[in-house]
Amino acid sequence: MDILSMTALELGRKIKAKEITVKEAVEACLKQIDKVEDKVNSFVTIDREKAFNRAEEVQRGIEDGTYTGPLAGVPVAIKDNMCTKGMLTTCSSRILENFNPTYTAEAVLNLEKAGAVIIGKTNMDEFAMGSTTETSYYGETKNPWNLEHVPGGSSGGSCAAVAALEVPYALGSDTGGSIRQPSSYCGVVGIKPTYGTVSRYGLIAYGSSLDQIGPIARDVSDCAAILETIASHDVKDSTSMERGDTDFTGALVNDVKGMKIGIPRDYFSEGLDPEVAGPILEAAKVLEEAGASVERFDLGLVKYAIPAYYVIASAEASSNLARFDGVKYGYRTADYEELHGMYKKTRSEGFGPEVKRRIMLGSFVLSSGYYDAYYLKALKTKALIKKAFDQAFAKYDMILAPAAPTTAPKLGSSLSDPLKMYLGDIYTISVNLAGLPGISIPVGRDSKGLPVGMQLIGDCFQEKKLFRAAYTYECLTQKKWISDYDKTQTAGKGEA
C-alpha cells in the first residue's frame, strides 16, 4: 500500500513504526498536489517550506516521545476560514487577500499539539456562503470524480483535497451542511459535531449560532480520531461546552443490535433523486439486517427549515461581516476621497455577489419594522424545529436521511439560480438550527459514477452512536470508495 492510499490512522501507525518518515508523507502529498491541483483547485495556499520544516520538527518529537498520538506526523489541510499564524487566511475573499493572522484557531492548535503537519489552506465558497465552492475569489473547485461537476460547499476544497488523495484528512466548517453535503458529493466521510464541541475561536464567523468545525476524512475511524483530537473546552469561546465523553474512537464497535433508527417520510418524498434514495435505503437495509430497528416516521417542519435558516444566518452574517471595512486589515480600495467613501468602495470591490446578497438580506430582516416579521419569527421556527427533533429522539437513537437531494450538479447550474442552490441544503440545515451532530458517509454511486452520501443525525452529544452505526456499516460493506479511485487519472473520468 502506498502513502496516498492510506487513511490518516494507517499513515500515523506507519510513521510511528518508522516504516515511513514524516518528510516522506509530506513529499507524497505535495507530489500529488502538483499532479492534480491545476485540475481540481482544492487549495488557496500551499506552504511547502513551512510544511517541510514542521515535518522535521515533528519527526524529532515522535522520536523523543513528545508526540505520541495517532495523528502525529500525518499531513492535513485546513479550510481557509480558520486562522493560522504565519499563513494567509483569506476566507476565499478579495477583502482578506492579504490577511496574515497573529494567532491560530484553537481547533488547529489542538491538531498541532498532536503532531499534525499543515500542508496548506483549502478553497471554499467566499466566507462560507455557498453550496458549490464556486463563489470563491480564487476560482471554482472541481469534483475529483468528474471535473464537470461541483464538489459541494462551502467546504468543497477540503472534501475535494481528501477525495483527490492530496491529503489524508482535512478540517472543514459546517453552518448549514457545509461539511456533510460536500462530503456526500465527493465520496468522503465528514461529521458536524454537536454545537459547542469544537471551539470556534479563530474560526472567521459567518453565522455564529450555527457554525461548527469538524473533520473530513476517508473513513469513519479517521473522523472519530480527529474529532477526539480537536474537541476541547475553550474559555476563549463562550459557546464551548465542557464534555467528558469525547472518547469517540471507543465507539468504533461493529454492532448495531437494539439500535432504533428513524427514517423521516418527509425526506424521502418529492424532490429526492431516485438514484440518491436507492443506495441510502439499501444502506438502511444493511443496518436493519445487522440488528437495528428501522422504521419510517413523520418529522414535520422540513419546509420551514430553509427560510428560517437563511433569515437567521444572513442576519448574523450582516453583523459579523461589518468588521471588514478596510481600516485595520485586509483589502482597501486604492482610490477614495473620504472615510465613508472608502468603506463603501472597499466593501463593493472586496465582497463577491453572493456575500453582498446575504449581507443585504440580513440587514433587511434586522431593520426596524421587519425584525419581528422575519428575524423573530425565524427564531421561533428554529425552536419548533428543535422541539420536533426532541420528540423524534425520545423514540429513536438516530435519524437516517440523505445528505443532499441529488448527486453533485454540473458546474454553473446552481450558481445561476441562488434559490436552487439554497434548496441543496434542505436535508442538512435543520441539524444546525437544532445544534445536533450529523455525519455523512458514502453508500454508493449514481449512473454517472458520482458518489451518494447517507446522513446519520443524532441527539445532542450523541456522536458515539453515530460513529458506531457508521462504523458498523463500513465493516459490513467493506467498501473503500477512495482507495479504489484511479490515482493516476485523478480528477477527470468519474471512475473508481
Secondary structure by P-SEA (a helix, b strand, c coil): cccccccaaaaaaaaaaccccaaaaaaaaaaaaaaccccccccccccaaaaaaaaaaaaaaaaacccccccccccccccccccccccccccccccccccccccccaaaaaaaaacccccbbbbcccccccccccccccccccccccccccccccaaaaaaaaaacccccbbbbbccaaaaaaaaaacbbbbbcccccccccccccccccccccccccccaaaaaaaaaaaccccccccccccccccccccccccccccbbbbbbcccccccccaaaaaaaaaaaaaaaaabbbbbccccccccaaaaaaaaaaaaaaaaaacccccccccccccccccaaaaaaaaaaacccaaaaaaaaaaaaaaccccccccaaaaaaaaaaaaaaaaaaaacccbbbbbcccccccccccccccaaaaaacccccaaaaaabbbbbbbbcccccccbbbbbbbbbcccaaaaaaaaaaaaaaaaccccccccccccccccccc
